């Protein structure tokens, strides 16, 4: 087994587990958002690590396309999916932070348990 792939997999697993722990154990909204970001980073790292192929060439086509060498090109789809995931994650994180600021303005707290439904609806 390739050590680089193993280290990427272990790192991705630990990032996902730390993020999951942060989501499940925190009552603070900001820490929940950070935990979700860590989970997203772990998943992205896992996808990139799983799509690694030793000896794969970048899929940049020149003027001549060799049909015999198609198997030697790396698959660009996982990288495109991770790039899309990063952009979507940035938007979701920005929206969550904006909602957190609004919650802080209305309830004077970002703790989930201390927030009462009557305070939010005002």
Secondary structure, DSSP 8 states (H G I E B T S, - for coil): --HHHHHHHHHHHHHHHHHHHHHHH--BHHHHHHHHHHHHHHHHHHHHHHT--TT-B-----SS--GGGGGGB---HHHHHHHHHHHHHHHHHHHHHHHHHHHHHHHS--BTTT--HHHHH-
